[in-house]
Amino acid sequence: MRTRRISTATSLAVLFSSVVLVGGAANPAAADSSKILPAASVGDILADGAHQHVFISDPTGGKVLVTDYSGAVVATIPSLPGVTGLDLSADSGTLYAAVPGADAIVTIDTAALTESARYDTGSGTGPKYPALAGGKLWFGYGSGGSGHIGSLDLTGAEPVVNLDHEATGTWYSAPTLASTPGAPGVLAAGIESQSPTELATYDVASGTATRTAYTSADGSNLHDLALSPDGTQVVVAGGAPYRHQAYRTSDLTPDISYPSNAYPNAVDIAPDGTVAAGIDGWYDPDVYVYKQGVTTVPVRTYDFPNTGTSSGADTLDPAGLAWAPDTSRLFAVTVNSLGVRSLRVLTDPNRSVTTVTVTAPPKATRGKKLMVTGKVESNTPVTAGATATVTRIDLESPTGKVLPPVTLKADGAFHFVDTPPAGSTVTYKVSYAGDATHSPGSGSDTVAVSRAATSLTLNHNKALYAYGTDVSFTAHLGATYKNRAVELWVDPFGTDKPKKLVKTGKVDSKGNLSTTVDMTRDTTVTAVFKGDARYAPKTVTATAYAKVKVSTSISKQYKNAKIGSTSYAYFHKTTNPVFTTTMTYYPNRKHLLSLELYYGGKWYDAGSQYFSLGTKGSIVTLGGTHETGYRMRVRASYVNNTSGDNVNSTTHGAWKYFYFTK
């Protein structure tokens, strides 16, 4: 931006607010934010403190965008071909825009946000860079080896355009102009993108531009310039040198310089003299903020993120910086590798960033003293003797308990001793409220504080039960501090039945809490004590096992009779026995069918085979040639894992006996 102005009333408000800040603690600032801009280019940017608006010119788009202080676009003023420089009237009521494509200076009502007037500057003049000084609006105009300075006289009933104020000397093209309310008779000028950099200053108090100094400076590719509030310095931003050089306006001899980096492309100076120096850099901080005249260490820096697709971060647009008149914000227009522009709202720019480091021991014993150390640091030293608040967060005080504040030493160091009353993870947070020159900051560290162990047991581990048995599982909790609650979880085997919390509550006077489980599957029961301030959490499990229901019946026999005390089914050798098995169903389950033959007083294995199990069981026919005179038996079994699943425990059905005759 070429010229930044605020009203006299705003200037006084800024002055007195600064005095108040010295005596009081600063409030925490809102976080930096950004909004995408519908802009193809950027010519200039300035902030209107009275209406809390930001104006951004888009030469390529031929428009001026208006955003609020959050960066959201609230209005667009169109039909401004090539619009470049902007300036604001002293009462913040009128925005002046130089529109080279229309050879005009256009005024915009800042309340209505609409064009209010258009003043013709003459065919082919192409005005670009307006600056209010000495009761007139000055502007650079011309191109192609013939640049000049013109003015729009605002003192009469109707503004009057005057061209070519300089009696001697012309610029190569339309010069960039800068002015400041604090020195209304001073006007600074320079040529953009020219090497070496040409600068000049003028006395415009009389209504004419009288050149007071000129230099061909040791620099190149000027992008921006700004006057100090008292008009004694002009600070320039150009591709080289890699710093923001200040010159005395009286004779344009080099004065101090504000360190930055390659390649300087923007500068703005706040009403209190704070300098914002910007560069075009992918891999370095993009904005450096300095107190006026202090060139050793910046108050703070800003490094923009990468929102594009290249390896480098977003960059600052040339002349893309503007202070809010109250210095509460710094506005920056950035562009990424895809050409997308954003308005970044940088908050708390005139206060150094504060970092707070806190170091606590990794482990500690509950009820024993421990020491916490740390440091409050910033680019500029914090005040020795300042205090920071300390908060302890633990199980007894989950929202935090405020401890006595710590006093900072001259180097910002601090330490304190505490005795943690509660175990588990204890957090110590130290917060510095900030002051007129330092932003708030906080840091924290955690300590693993010991807790005693309690006992927790659960019965029926590894017990085996018949299918469908109701079993009472009881958890027993030993000594604790305040928490006597236990959770009981039941997790039947099989992916179709997830682990489920079935009961939670306080144990009884004996320390017990029970739940009943219908044992239709192998089941893991879990008891959980979540711990308290003095006793550590504990979890125990008990896995009990459940059989399946299984039975086998024989059919097609011609009679049933006993051999000894055992009942047999009798078959003619020409009849095939049919075995019907019923078993607790589970998807893809199989059952094992086993045959045995009795010979010489012993039972011998006669073969076995797995058969698929349906919801109603299975039916198997024993075919082949049947020998007579032999006793046989059959049974069905569920075998854990090999029957196709593992949700139950291995179960064997009862033997069924049969005999073949002629």
C-alpha positions as CSV (number, residue, x, y, z in Angstrom):
1,M,0.0,0.0,0.0
2,R,1.2,3.5,-0.8
3,T,-0.5,5.7,1.7
4,R,-2.3,4.9,5.0
5,R,-4.4,7.5,6.8
6,I,-6.6,7.6,9.9
7,S,-8.8,10.4,11.1
8,T,-7.6,12.9,13.8
9,A,-10.2,11.4,16.2
10,T,-8.9,7.9,15.6
11,S,-5.3,9.0,16.2
12,L,-6.2,10.4,19.6
13,A,-8.1,7.3,20.5
14,V,-5.1,5.2,19.6
15,L,-2.8,7.4,21.7
16,F,-5.0,7.3,24.8
17,S,-5.7,3.5,24.4
18,S,-2.0,3.0,24.4
19,V,-1.7,4.9,27.7
20,V,-4.4,2.7,29.3
21,L,-2.7,-0.5,28.1
22,V,0.5,0.4,29.9
23,G,-1.3,0.3,33.2
24,G,-3.4,-2.9,32.7
25,A,-3.2,-6.5,31.6
26,A,-3.9,-7.2,28.0
27,N,-6.7,-9.5,27.0
28,P,-5.9,-12.6,25.0
29,A,-6.1,-12.1,21.3
30,A,-8.3,-14.0,18.9
31,A,-6.5,-16.5,16.7
32,D,-5.2,-15.4,13.3
33,S,-7.7,-16.2,10.5
34,S,-8.0,-16.0,6.7
35,K,-10.7,-15.9,4.0
36,I,-10.3,-16.5,0.3
37,L,-10.6,-13.4,-1.8
38,P,-12.3,-13.3,-5.3
39,A,-9.5,-11.2,-6.6
40,A,-7.3,-11.8,-9.7
41,S,-4.7,-9.3,-8.6
42,V,-4.0,-6.8,-5.8
43,G,-3.1,-3.1,-6.3
44,D,-3.5,-1.7,-2.8
45,I,-5.1,-2.4,0.6
46,L,-6.1,-0.1,3.4
47,A,-8.3,-0.4,6.6
48,D,-11.1,1.8,7.6
49,G,-11.2,1.8,11.4
50,A,-14.4,3.8,11.7
51,H,-16.5,1.2,9.8
52,Q,-14.2,-1.7,10.4
53,H,-13.8,-2.5,6.8
54,V,-10.8,-3.4,4.6
55,F,-10.6,-2.1,1.0
56,I,-8.6,-4.1,-1.6
57,S,-8.2,-3.0,-5.2
58,D,-8.1,-5.5,-8.0
59,P,-6.6,-3.9,-11.1
60,T,-7.2,-7.0,-13.3
61,G,-10.8,-7.5,-12.1
62,G,-11.5,-3.7,-12.3
63,K,-13.1,-3.6,-8.9
64,V,-12.6,-2.8,-5.2
65,L,-13.4,-5.5,-2.7
66,V,-14.7,-4.6,0.7
67,T,-14.3,-7.0,3.6
68,D,-15.1,-6.9,7.3
69,Y,-12.4,-7.3,9.9
70,S,-12.7,-11.1,9.8
71,G,-11.9,-11.0,6.1
72,A,-15.4,-11.8,4.7
73,V,-16.3,-9.9,1.6
74,V,-19.3,-7.6,2.3
75,A,-19.4,-5.5,-0.9
76,T,-17.8,-5.1,-4.3
77,I,-17.5,-1.8,-6.1
78,P,-17.3,-2.6,-9.9
79,S,-16.6,-0.7,-13.1
80,L,-13.1,0.5,-12.0
81,P,-10.8,-0.7,-14.9
82,G,-7.2,-1.0,-13.7
83,V,-8.0,0.4,-10.2
84,T,-4.7,0.6,-8.3
85,G,-4.0,3.0,-5.4
86,L,-6.4,3.8,-2.6
87,D,-6.6,6.5,0.1
88,L,-9.0,7.4,2.8
89,S,-10.3,10.8,3.9
90,A,-9.5,12.2,7.3
91,D,-13.0,11.6,8.5
92,S,-13.1,8.0,7.0
93,G,-16.2,9.0,5.0
94,T,-14.6,8.9,1.5
95,L,-12.4,6.4,-0.2
96,Y,-10.3,7.7,-3.1
97,A,-9.4,5.2,-5.9
98,A,-7.1,5.9,-8.8
99,V,-8.6,4.3,-11.9
100,P,-6.1,4.4,-14.8
101,G,-8.4,2.6,-17.2
102,A,-11.0,5.4,-16.9
103,D,-8.5,8.3,-16.6
104,A,-10.2,9.2,-13.4
105,I,-10.1,9.6,-9.6
106,V,-13.2,7.8,-8.2
107,T,-14.7,8.5,-4.8
108,I,-16.5,5.8,-2.8
109,D,-19.0,6.5,0.0
110,T,-17.6,4.3,2.8
111,A,-20.9,4.1,4.6
112,A,-23.0,3.2,1.6
113,L,-20.1,1.3,-0.1
114,T,-21.1,2.7,-3.5
115,E,-19.4,5.0,-6.0
116,S,-20.2,8.6,-5.2
117,A,-18.3,10.7,-7.8
118,R,-15.8,10.4,-10.7
119,Y,-13.3,13.1,-11.6
120,D,-11.7,13.0,-15.0
121,T,-7.9,13.5,-15.0
122,G,-7.5,13.8,-18.7
123,S,-7.2,11.5,-21.6
124,G,-4.2,9.1,-21.4
125,T,-3.2,10.2,-17.9
126,G,-3.8,6.9,-16.3
127,P,-3.7,7.9,-12.6
128,K,-2.5,5.3,-10.2
129,Y,-1.3,6.2,-6.7
130,P,-3.3,8.7,-4.7
131,A,-2.1,10.3,-1.4
132,L,-3.8,13.0,0.7
133,A,-1.5,15.8,1.9
134,G,-1.7,19.6,2.2
135,G,-5.5,19.7,1.6
136,K,-5.2,18.0,-1.8
137,L,-5.3,14.5,-3.2
138,W,-2.0,13.9,-5.0
139,F,-1.6,11.2,-7.6
140,G,1.1,9.8,-9.9
141,Y,0.2,9.6,-13.6
142,G,1.7,8.9,-17.0
143,S,3.7,6.1,-18.5
144,G,6.2,5.2,-21.2
145,G,9.1,7.5,-20.1
146,S,6.8,10.4,-19.0
147,G,5.6,10.2,-15.4
148,H,4.3,13.1,-13.4
149,I,2.5,14.2,-10.2
150,G,-1.0,15.7,-10.4
151,S,-3.5,16.7,-7.7
152,L,-7.2,17.0,-7.0
153,D,-7.9,20.2,-5.1
154,L,-10.4,19.4,-2.3
155,T,-10.6,22.9,-0.8
156,G,-13.2,24.4,-3.1
157,A,-16.8,23.8,-3.6
158,E,-15.9,21.4,-6.4
159,P,-12.7,19.4,-6.6
160,V,-10.3,20.7,-9.3
161,V,-7.7,18.6,-11.2
162,N,-4.3,20.0,-11.7
163,L,-1.5,18.3,-13.7
164,D,2.3,18.4,-13.9
165,H,3.1,20.2,-10.6
166,E,6.8,19.7,-11.0
167,A,8.5,22.6,-12.8
168,T,11.6,20.5,-13.5
169,G,12.2,16.8,-13.9
170,T,9.8,14.0,-14.8
171,W,9.5,10.4,-13.7
172,Y,9.9,7.4,-16.0
173,S,6.4,6.3,-15.2
174,A,3.6,7.2,-12.7
175,P,5.4,7.5,-9.3
176,T,4.1,5.8,-6.2
177,L,3.2,8.3,-3.5
178,A,3.0,8.2,0.3
179,S,1.8,10.6,2.9
180,T,0.9,10.7,6.6
181,P,-1.6,12.7,8.7
182,G,1.2,13.6,11.2
183,A,3.1,15.6,8.6
184,P,0.5,16.9,6.1
185,G,3.0,18.9,4.2
186,V,5.3,16.0,3.3
187,L,4.9,13.8,0.2
188,A,7.2,10.9,-0.7
189,A,7.5,9.4,-4.2
190,G,9.3,6.4,-5.9
191,I,9.1,4.4,-9.1
192,E,8.0,0.8,-8.9
193,S,10.1,-2.0,-10.3
194,Q,13.0,0.2,-11.4
195,S,16.7,-0.4,-10.8
196,P,18.3,1.5,-9.2
197,T,15.5,2.8,-6.9
198,E,14.6,6.5,-7.5
199,L,13.1,8.4,-4.5
200,A,12.0,12.0,-4.0
201,T,10.3,14.0,-1.3
202,Y,8.2,17.1,-1.7
203,D,6.9,20.0,0.3
204,V,3.2,20.3,-0.6
205,A,2.1,22.6,2.2
206,S,1.7,25.5,-0.2
207,G,-0.5,23.6,-2.6
208,T,2.2,22.9,-5.1
209,A,4.7,20.1,-5.1
210,T,8.2,21.5,-4.4
211,R,10.8,18.8,-4.6
212,T,13.0,18.9,-1.4
213,A,15.2,15.9,-2.0
214,Y,16.0,13.2,-4.6
215,T,18.2,10.1,-4.7
216,S,19.0,7.2,-6.9
217,A,19.2,4.7,-4.1
218,D,21.3,1.6,-3.7
219,G,18.4,-0.7,-4.3
220,S,16.2,-2.2,-7.0
221,N,12.6,-3.2,-7.9
222,L,10.7,-0.9,-5.6
223,H,7.3,-2.4,-4.6
224,D,6.1,-0.2,-1.7
225,L,7.0,2.7,0.5
226,A,5.5,4.3,3.7
227,L,6.1,7.4,5.7
228,S,6.7,7.4,9.5
229,P,3.9,9.1,11.5
230,D,6.0,12.3,11.9
231,G,7.1,12.4,8.3
232,T,10.8,12.3,9.1
233,Q,11.5,8.9,7.5
234,V,10.4,7.0,4.4
235,V,10.7,3.2,4.6
236,V,11.0,1.3,1.3
237,A,10.4,-2.3,0.2
238,G,12.3,-3.4,-2.9
239,G,13.7,-6.6,-4.3
240,A,17.1,-5.6,-3.0
241,P,18.8,-5.0,-0.6
242,Y,17.3,-7.8,1.6
243,R,16.1,-5.4,4.3
244,H,13.6,-2.6,4.7
245,Q,15.7,0.6,4.4
246,A,14.6,3.9,5.9
247,Y,15.7,7.2,4.5
248,R,15.5,10.7,6.0
249,T,12.9,12.6,4.2
250,S,14.9,15.9,4.6
251,D,17.7,14.8,2.3
252,L,17.0,11.1,1.5
253,T,20.2,9.9,3.0
254,P,20.0,6.3,4.4
255,D,19.0,6.1,8.0
256,I,18.3,2.9,9.9
257,S,17.1,-0.3,8.2
258,Y,14.8,-3.0,9.5
259,P,16.1,-6.5,8.9
260,S,13.9,-8.9,6.9
261,N,14.9,-11.3,4.2
262,A,14.8,-11.8,0.4
263,Y,12.8,-10.2,-1.3
264,P,11.1,-7.2,0.4
265,N,7.8,-6.3,-1.3
266,A,5.6,-4.5,1.3
267,V,5.7,-2.1,4.1
268,D,3.1,-0.3,6.3
269,I,3.6,1.9,9.3
270,A,1.0,2.1,12.0
271,P,-0.1,5.4,13.7
272,D,2.1,4.6,16.7
273,G,5.1,4.1,14.4
274,T,5.1,0.2,14.5
275,V,6.6,-1.0,11.2
276,A,5.3,-4.1,9.4
277,A,7.8,-5.2,6.8
278,G,6.9,-7.9,4.3
279,I,8.8,-10.1,1.9
280,D,8.1,-12.4,-1.0
281,G,9.5,-15.6,0.4
282,W,8.5,-19.3,0.2
283,Y,10.6,-20.6,3.0
284,D,11.1,-17.7,5.5
285,P,8.9,-15.7,7.7
286,D,6.8,-13.4,5.5
287,V,6.1,-10.5,7.9
288,Y,8.4,-8.8,10.4
289,V,7.0,-6.4,12.9
290,Y,9.3,-3.8,14.5
291,K,8.8,-1.0,17.0
292,Q,9.7,2.3,15.4
293,G,13.5,2.8,15.5
294,V,14.2,-0.6,17.1
295,T,16.0,-2.7,14.5
296,T,17.7,-5.4,16.6
297,V,14.9,-7.9,17.1
298,P,11.4,-7.9,15.6
299,V,8.4,-7.7,18.0
300,R,7.1,-10.8,16.2
301,T,7.1,-12.5,12.8
302,Y,4.4,-14.3,10.8
303,D,5.0,-17.3,8.5
304,F,2.2,-18.1,6.1
305,P,1.1,-21.7,5.5
306,N,1.1,-23.5,2.2
307,T,-2.4,-23.8,0.7
308,G,-1.2,-24.5,-2.8
309,T,0.5,-27.5,-4.5
310,S,4.1,-26.3,-4.6
311,S,6.8,-27.0,-2.1
312,G,6.8,-23.4,-1.0
313,A,4.3,-21.6,1.3
314,D,1.8,-18.9,0.2
315,T,3.5,-15.5,-0.5
316,L,2.7,-11.9,0.4
317,D,1.3,-9.9,-2.5
318,P,3.4,-6.7,-3.3
319,A,2.1,-3.8,-1.2
320,G,-0.2,-6.3,0.5
321,L,0.0,-5.0,4.1
322,A,-2.3,-2.7,6.0
323,W,-2.6,-1.9,9.7
324,A,-5.9,-1.5,11.5
325,P,-5.8,2.1,12.8
326,D,-5.9,0.8,16.4
327,T,-3.1,-1.6,15.7
328,S,-5.2,-4.5,16.9
329,R,-4.8,-6.3,13.6
330,L,-2.5,-6.4,10.6
331,F,-4.1,-7.3,7.3
332,A,-2.1,-9.2,4.7
333,V,-3.1,-10.3,1.2
334,T,-1.4,-13.6,0.1
335,V,-1.4,-15.7,-3.0
336,N,-0.7,-19.5,-3.4
337,S,0.8,-21.4,-6.2
338,L,-2.6,-21.8,-7.8
339,G,-3.2,-18.1,-7.9
340,V,-5.8,-18.2,-5.1
341,R,-5.7,-15.1,-2.9
342,S,-6.6,-14.8,0.7
343,L,-7.0,-12.0,3.2
344,R,-5.1,-12.9,6.4
345,V,-6.1,-11.2,9.6
346,L,-3.1,-11.2,11.9
347,T,-4.1,-10.5,15.4
348,D,-2.2,-9.0,18.3
349,P,0.6,-7.9,15.9
350,N,2.2,-5.3,18.1
351,R,2.9,-7.6,21.0
352,S,5.7,-10.1,21.1
353,V,4.7,-13.8,21.1
354,T,5.2,-15.3,24.5
355,T,6.2,-19.0,25.0
356,V,5.9,-20.7,28.3
357,T,7.9,-23.9,28.9
358,V,7.1,-26.1,31.9
359,T,9.2,-29.0,33.1
360,A,8.0,-31.4,35.7
361,P,9.5,-34.7,36.8
362,P,8.2,-37.7,34.8
363,K,7.2,-39.6,37.9
364,A,6.4,-38.7,41.5
365,T,5.0,-40.3,44.7
366,R,1.6,-39.1,45.8
367,G,1.8,-37.1,49.0
368,K,5.5,-36.3,48.5
369,K,6.9,-32.9,47.4
370,L,8.0,-32.3,43.8
371,M,9.5,-29.4,42.0
372,V,8.4,-27.8,38.7
373,T,10.6,-25.4,36.8
374,G,10.1,-23.4,33.7
375,K,10.6,-20.2,31.7
376,V,8.5,-17.4,30.2
377,E,10.3,-16.2,27.0
378,S,9.7,-13.7,24.2
379,N,11.6,-11.7,21.6
380,T,11.6,-8.9,24.1
381,P,12.3,-9.6,27.8
382,V,9.4,-9.9,30.1
383,T,9.3,-7.7,33.2
384,A,11.3,-9.1,36.1
385,G,9.0,-9.6,39.1
386,A,5.9,-10.3,36.9
387,T,3.8,-13.2,38.0
388,A,2.3,-16.2,36.3
389,T,-0.7,-18.3,37.4
390,V,-0.3,-22.0,38.3
391,T,-3.1,-24.5,37.9
392,R,-3.0,-28.2,39.0
393,I,-5.3,-30.5,37.1
394,D,-5.8,-34.0,38.6
395,L,-8.5,-36.5,39.5
396,E,-9.5,-34.5,42.6
397,S,-9.7,-31.3,40.6
398,P,-10.5,-32.2,37.0
399,T,-11.3,-28.6,36.1
400,G,-8.2,-27.3,37.8
401,K,-7.1,-26.0,41.2
402,V,-5.3,-22.6,41.3
403,L,-2.1,-22.8,43.2
404,P,-0.1,-19.8,44.5
405,P,1.3,-17.7,41.5
406,V,5.0,-17.8,40.6
407,T,7.2,-14.8,40.3
408,L,9.4,-14.5,37.2
409,K,13.1,-13.8,37.5
410,A,14.9,-11.3,35.2
411,D,15.4,-14.0,32.5
412,G,11.8,-15.2,32.9
413,A,12.7,-18.4,34.8
414,F,10.4,-19.7,37.6
415,H,10.0,-22.7,39.9
416,F,7.6,-23.9,42.5
417,V,7.2,-26.9,44.9
418,D,3.9,-28.8,45.2
419,T,2.7,-31.9,47.0
420,P,0.2,-33.7,44.7
421,P,-2.7,-35.1,46.8
422,A,-4.0,-37.3,44.0
423,G,-2.4,-39.9,41.9
424,S,-2.6,-40.8,38.1
425,T,-1.7,-38.1,35.5
426,V,-1.3,-34.7,37.1
427,T,-1.0,-31.6,34.9
428,Y,0.7,-28.4,35.9
429,K,-0.2,-25.5,33.7
430,V,1.5,-22.1,34.0
431,S,-0.1,-19.1,32.3
432,Y,1.3,-15.7,31.7
433,A,-1.4,-13.0,31.1
434,G,0.8,-10.8,28.9
435,D,1.2,-7.0,29.1
436,A,1.3,-4.0,26.8
437,T,4.2,-5.5,24.8
438,H,3.8,-9.2,25.3
439,S,0.9,-11.5,24.2
440,P,-0.5,-14.0,26.7
441,G,1.1,-17.5,26.7
442,S,0.8,-20.7,28.6
443,G,2.5,-24.1,28.9
444,S,2.1,-27.3,30.7
445,D,3.7,-30.6,31.7
446,T,2.4,-33.8,33.2
447,V,3.6,-36.1,36.0
448,A,2.7,-39.7,36.5
449,V,1.9,-39.7,40.2
450,S,1.9,-43.1,41.9
451,R,-1.2,-44.8,43.3
452,A,-1.6,-47.8,45.6
453,A,-2.8,-51.2,44.2
454,T,-6.0,-52.7,45.3
455,S,-7.2,-56.3,45.0
456,L,-10.0,-57.3,42.5
457,T,-11.0,-60.9,42.0
458,L,-13.6,-62.7,39.9
459,N,-14.9,-66.3,40.5
460,H,-15.6,-69.3,38.2
461,N,-12.5,-68.9,36.0
462,K,-12.0,-72.1,33.8
463,A,-15.2,-73.7,35.1
464,L,-17.2,-75.9,32.7
465,Y,-21.0,-75.9,32.6
466,A,-23.8,-77.7,30.9
467,Y,-25.6,-75.8,28.2
468,G,-28.0,-73.1,29.5
469,T,-26.8,-73.2,33.1
470,D,-27.4,-69.9,35.0
471,V,-24.1,-69.0,36.7
472,S,-23.6,-66.1,39.1
473,F,-20.3,-64.4,38.6
474,T,-19.1,-62.3,41.6
475,A,-16.4,-59.6,41.6
476,H,-14.8,-58.8,44.9
477,L,-13.1,-55.4,45.4
478,G,-10.5,-54.7,48.1
479,A,-9.7,-51.4,49.8
480,T,-10.0,-48.1,47.9
481,Y,-10.2,-44.4,48.6
482,K,-13.5,-42.9,47.4
483,N,-14.5,-45.0,44.4
484,R,-16.4,-48.3,45.2
485,A,-17.9,-48.8,41.8
486,V,-17.2,-51.8,39.6
487,E,-18.2,-52.5,36.0
488,L,-19.1,-56.1,34.9
489,W,-18.7,-56.9,31.2
490,V,-19.8,-60.1,29.5
491,D,-18.2,-61.2,26.2
492,P,-19.7,-64.4,24.7
493,F,-17.4,-66.2,22.3
494,G,-18.3,-65.5,18.6
495,T,-18.1,-62.4,16.5
496,D,-21.9,-62.0,16.4
497,K,-22.2,-61.2,20.1
498,P,-20.0,-58.2,21.1
499,K,-18.7,-57.5,24.6
500,K,-21.4,-55.8,26.6
501,L,-21.6,-53.9,29.9
502,V,-24.2,-55.7,31.9
503,K,-23.9,-54.1,35.3
504,T,-22.2,-51.2,37.0
505,G,-22.6,-50.1,40.6
506,K,-21.1,-49.9,44.0
507,V,-20.0,-53.1,45.7
508,D,-21.9,-54.2,48.8
509,S,-20.6,-54.0,52.3
510,K,-18.6,-57.1,51.7
511,G,-17.0,-55.7,48.6
512,N,-19.1,-57.9,46.2
513,L,-21.0,-57.2,43.0
514,S,-22.6,-60.1,41.0
515,T,-24.3,-60.7,37.7
516,T,-25.9,-63.9,36.3
517,V,-24.9,-65.3,32.9
518,D,-26.9,-67.8,30.9
519,M,-24.1,-70.1,29.8
520,T,-25.0,-70.9,26.2
521,R,-21.5,-70.2,25.0
522,D,-17.9,-70.0,26.3
523,T,-17.9,-66.6,28.0
524,T,-15.3,-64.2,29.3
525,V,-16.5,-62.0,32.2
526,T,-14.5,-58.8,32.9
527,A,-14.6,-56.8,36.1
528,V,-13.3,-53.3,36.0
529,F,-12.3,-50.9,38.8
530,K,-11.5,-47.5,37.2
531,G,-9.4,-46.3,40.1
532,D,-9.6,-43.1,42.2
533,A,-7.2,-40.5,43.5
534,R,-5.3,-42.9,45.6
535,Y,-5.8,-46.4,44.1
536,A,-4.8,-47.4,40.6
537,P,-7.3,-48.9,38.2
538,K,-7.5,-52.7,37.9
539,T,-9.1,-55.2,35.5
540,V,-9.5,-58.9,36.0
541,T,-11.2,-61.6,33.8
542,A,-12.7,-65.0,34.2
543,T,-13.4,-67.3,31.3
544,A,-16.0,-70.0,31.9
545,Y,-16.9,-72.7,29.4
546,A,-20.3,-74.0,28.1
547,K,-21.1,-77.4,26.5
548,V,-23.6,-77.7,23.6
549,K,-26.9,-79.7,23.7
550,V,-26.5,-82.9,21.7
551,S,-28.5,-86.1,21.3
552,T,-28.6,-88.9,18.7
553,S,-31.5,-91.2,17.9
554,I,-31.7,-94.4,15.8
555,S,-34.5,-95.4,13.5
556,K,-35.5,-98.1,11.0
557,Q,-34.9,-100.9,13.5
558,Y,-37.3,-103.8,13.6
559,K,-37.1,-104.1,17.4
560,N,-35.4,-102.8,20.6
561,A,-34.1,-105.3,23.1
562,K,-31.5,-105.5,25.8
563,I,-28.2,-107.2,25.7
564,G,-27.3,-107.5,29.3
565,S,-28.4,-104.2,30.8
566,T,-27.9,-102.1,27.7
567,S,-30.7,-101.4,25.2
568,Y,-30.0,-102.2,21.5
569,A,-31.8,-101.4,18.3
570,Y,-32.0,-104.5,16.2
571,F,-31.7,-104.3,12.4
572,H,-31.9,-106.9,9.6
573,K,-28.7,-106.8,7.7
574,T,-30.6,-105.6,4.7
575,T,-31.8,-102.5,6.5
576,N,-29.7,-99.3,6.7
577,P,-29.8,-97.6,10.2
578,V,-30.7,-93.9,10.2
579,F,-29.0,-91.7,12.8
580,T,-30.7,-88.4,13.6
581,T,-28.6,-85.9,15.5
582,T,-29.8,-82.7,17.2
583,M,-27.3,-80.2,18.4
584,T,-27.1,-76.5,19.4
585,Y,-27.0,-74.6,16.1
586,Y,-24.3,-72.2,15.0
587,P,-23.7,-71.0,11.5
588,N,-21.4,-73.4,9.5
589,R,-21.2,-75.8,12.4
590,K,-20.5,-79.5,11.9
591,H,-20.8,-82.5,14.2
592,L,-18.6,-85.5,14.5
593,L,-20.3,-88.9,14.1
594,S,-18.3,-91.8,15.6
595,L,-18.8,-95.6,15.3
596,E,-17.4,-98.3,17.4
597,L,-17.5,-102.1,17.2
598,Y,-17.4,-104.6,20.1
599,Y,-15.1,-107.5,19.8
600,G,-13.3,-109.7,22.3
601,G,-14.6,-107.8,25.2
602,K,-13.5,-104.4,24.0
603,W,-14.8,-101.5,21.9
604,Y,-12.8,-100.6,18.8
605,D,-12.9,-97.6,16.5
606,A,-14.9,-98.3,13.4
607,G,-14.6,-94.9,11.8
608,S,-15.8,-91.3,12.2
609,Q,-16.8,-88.4,9.9
610,Y,-18.0,-84.8,10.2
611,F,-21.4,-83.9,8.9
612,S,-23.0,-80.4,8.4
613,L,-25.5,-79.3,10.9
614,G,-28.7,-77.6,10.0
615,T,-31.1,-75.7,12.3
616,K,-33.0,-78.9,12.9
617,G,-29.9,-81.1,13.2
618,S,-28.7,-83.8,10.7
619,I,-29.8,-87.2,9.4
620,V,-27.2,-89.7,8.4
621,T,-27.9,-93.2,6.9
622,L,-25.4,-96.0,7.5
623,G,-25.1,-97.8,4.2
624,G,-23.0,-100.6,2.8
625,T,-22.8,-104.3,3.7
626,H,-23.7,-105.1,7.2
627,E,-22.2,-108.1,9.0
628,T,-24.4,-109.9,11.5
629,G,-23.5,-110.9,15.0
630,Y,-21.6,-107.8,15.9
631,R,-22.6,-105.2,18.5
632,M,-22.0,-101.5,17.5
633,R,-22.5,-98.1,18.9
634,V,-22.7,-94.5,17.6
635,R,-22.5,-91.0,19.1
636,A,-22.4,-87.4,18.0
637,S,-19.8,-84.9,19.3
638,Y,-19.1,-81.2,19.1
639,V,-15.3,-80.7,18.9
640,N,-14.1,-77.2,19.7
641,N,-12.5,-75.5,16.6
642,T,-12.7,-78.6,14.3
643,S,-16.5,-78.5,14.3
644,G,-16.2,-75.2,12.5
645,D,-16.2,-72.8,15.4
646,N,-15.0,-72.2,18.9
647,V,-17.9,-70.7,20.7
648,N,-18.6,-73.8,22.8
649,S,-16.5,-76.4,24.6
650,T,-16.0,-79.9,23.3
651,T,-19.1,-82.0,24.1
652,H,-19.8,-85.7,23.5
653,G,-23.3,-87.1,23.2
654,A,-24.5,-90.4,24.7
655,W,-23.7,-93.7,22.9
656,K,-26.5,-95.3,21.1
657,Y,-26.3,-99.1,20.6
658,F,-27.4,-101.3,17.6
659,Y,-27.1,-104.8,16.4
660,F,-27.5,-106.6,13.0
661,T,-29.2,-109.9,12.5
662,K,-30.2,-112.0,9.4
